[in-house]
Amino acid sequence: MTVCYTWFHERFRVLPADATDDIVRIYARAYIMMLLSSQLFADKNANRVHLRWLPYVASLEDLGRYSWGSAALAWLYRCLLSWNKQKRCQLGWATAASQVQP
């Protein structure tokens, strides 16, 4: 299930000045979900935020315990396998990632 990126952007673009700690956490979760869906695990369109990341951002304290590098590598391998089998790849950031210099 996905939500339009524009809805996320419009809804969570500006944090209210009088935001409570709970509201700040909600905005932080939304921002992290947008980053996961549009940067780290992007598809070729990168215009949808996948709700599959919701369980991972439910606890902000646990985010650092996940191996995001391993997950990104697994995503890359999955995309390459898909591309190899179907002659198309859902990987939207392959060009940008290949230009990053260590």
Disulfide bonds with the S-S distance in Angstrom:
none
